[in-house]
Amino acid sequence: MTPVKPVGLGFGLLGTTNTAPISDTEADEMFTAAWDMGIRRFDTAPLYGGRLSEERLGRLLRGRPRGDYVLSTKVGRHRDYAATVVNPKDNPGDWHDYSREATLQSVDHSLKLLGTDHLDIVFVHDCDAHLDDALTGALPALTELKSQGVIRAIGCGSNVAATHAALLRETDLDVLMVAGRFTLLDQSAADTLFPICLSRGVQVELAAPFNSGILATGPDVEVTRFDYQPPDAALRDRVRAIQTACLAEGVALKRAALHYAAAHPAVTRLVLGLIHPGGLRSNLDDLSAPVPDTLWPALERLNIPNPTSPAQ
């Protein structure tokens, strides 16, 4: 069976140093399994391990025909190489630089590490507090590289829907990576951002459909996370209510979360996190299995809007 929307993989965990690191052998097994399952969309960033993710992904892609996959990275947000991570959302020592010079240098470094002469997509990364710098520095530089054929598409990657919308009001972008802002817990991209994308033909890659984990694990796993942080009791209760409603319709929470994020007409692709082969297969199976028509009305009773009939 085929997933309801195309699926890509984010390779943040190839650079993670705040959890047990993934060995090279494990990474190879995960990547090979993903490739064998038909995944051909891969995303990384200088932030992930201070380019450790780019370095390792480049090795994994070595020997794969370049025309067979879609590859993206990002510019603007940085971390020291293999730095210890105590807060993935805002780690001490991270820095932002959206200047033209830094952007050109960053793309050049990414090309070398990833072993390619072009990038299919480059996103301006988490420029939420740096909109002017992104608009005057990074985005014009990326436009130059696009005109030269070094980049095929330009976009923004952010956890903040308002950031995407603000950029689209000022400039043209090809694709957005919207992380965690259209899920069973957060629909903040729906009212203002997604209608713009639909009207202008801007592609949306929806990342983090589980909001960092809780919509996959459920509310009762102690170490689960919401947007990288431990959820409080009220949030756990909210997820518990959602889970109960889903189970009443014969749908597991994880399956409902994936289908909900994929169901909006503005969403062109889901981007999932790197995971062991069994977990990836489970996610793809969930996306390939139908959910009943009664699921969305049941969730509407919890004030979760129907994703298939959004306001436009």
FENQUI-V456124 format. One line per field, one symbol per residue. ss: DSSP state (~ for helix, > for strand, _ for the rest). A space follows every 50 residues. Layout:
ss=???
This chain:
ss=_____>>>>>_~~~~________~~~~~~~~~~~~~____>>>_______ _~~~~~~~~~~____~~~_>>>>>>_>>________________>>___~ ~~~~~~~~~~~~~~____>_>>>>>_____~~~~~~~~~~~~~~~~~___ >__>>>>>__~~~~~~~~~~____>>>>>_____________~~~~~~~~ __>>>>>___~~~~~~~________>__>___~~~~~~~~~~~~~~~~__ __~~~~~~~~~~~___>>>>>>>___~~~~~~~~~~~~_____~~~~~~~ ____________
